[in-house]
Amino acid sequence: MAIQVFQDDELGFSNWIATNQEGFVVNTRRVLDPSYLVLHAANCASMQSYRGLDKNPGGFTERGYQKICAATADELLTYLSVETGNKYPITKYCSRCNASSIEE
């Protein structure tokens, strides 16, 4: 399992996204928060450019959030299940990239 966690590493996250467009990303708060785990496809527009309150550089991993990335959704789910103790850890699926269909 090749999980990549990006915190305070905008360049690393950007490089991972650029080379893993078929992968998956979980957005969570700076400290892993089991009540806020949002699943995105790596090619999701939300993972490609800064938006909303985090529209300035650093918004992905340097302020309030971290990104947990993997090649497959299953790898992320397994990792997060262990980390949170919750069999179904994802709390929200991105509607922009239709992430709700990822696990089907």
JOKA-V430082 format. One line per field, one symbol per residue. phi: phi as a letter, one per 20 degrees, with the letter a starting at -180 (. if undefined). psi: psi as a letter, one per 20 degrees, with the letter a starting at -180 (. if undefined). burial: b if it has 16 or more other ideal C-beta (glycine too) atoms within 10 Angstrom, else e. Layout:
# JOKA-V430082
phi=???
psi=???
burial=???
This chain:
# JOKA-V430082
phi=.dedddclbffffgffgfdcfeeccdebfgdgdgebcdecffefgfeebfblfdfegoffcddecccdcbfcfgffffgffffdmdfcffebdfefdlffefef
psi=pnpppopkmgggggggghjliiaqppprrgppoiinoppqqhjphhihqqrchkiqpihgiieirrppqrhqhgggggghgghijphmhpiqpphgjlihigi.
burial=eeebbbbebbebbeebbeebeebbbbbbeeebeeeebbbbbbebebbeeeeeebeeeebbbbeebbbbbbbebebbbebbeeebeeeebbbebbeebebeebee
